């Protein structure tokens, strides 16, 4: 499904995510006080903007590419025990259903996220960072996308109670994507 946008400042065409210059990050609270950050290393995506203002976003992330900088934690998060179960659910997918302007350079992108065997509607905030020509002559667009998920809604409910109260890992997961996209047509 696509939505028509009027006078958004978005340039038409197909824009492919450049993984060499992009970052798909997330964070959760640990012990209720500090953030643990992670990222994905294997992903693809595209943004299609039509001449009449139609807009579509698609993304694919390989769950096994999850990293946190701690080998044992990465193994635990990817394992079949408590979180991503990457053997059973290897792909994370997003497909937009609607986009609305939300101020200068700002947009709300609604769509469906498929994660851990569940499909649910999500809403992301996007900021158009601008356009530039790179050293190779390619046109680039920057999008910064953010949002929040409750991991329990996706069937990832592992946790531990703390003696002092609270939980070891927060239910809320902050999503932060810094995307550099290359114009393909």
Protein Blocks (a to p, Z undefined) as FASTA:
>chain_A
ZZddehklpagdjddddfklgccdddddehhlaccddddfbdcddddddfkopacddddd
dfklpcehiaklmmmmmmmklmnommlmmbccdddfbdcdebehiacddddddeehiacd
dddddddfbdcddfkopacddddddddddfklnopabccddfkgpjfbdfbdcddddddd
ddfZZ
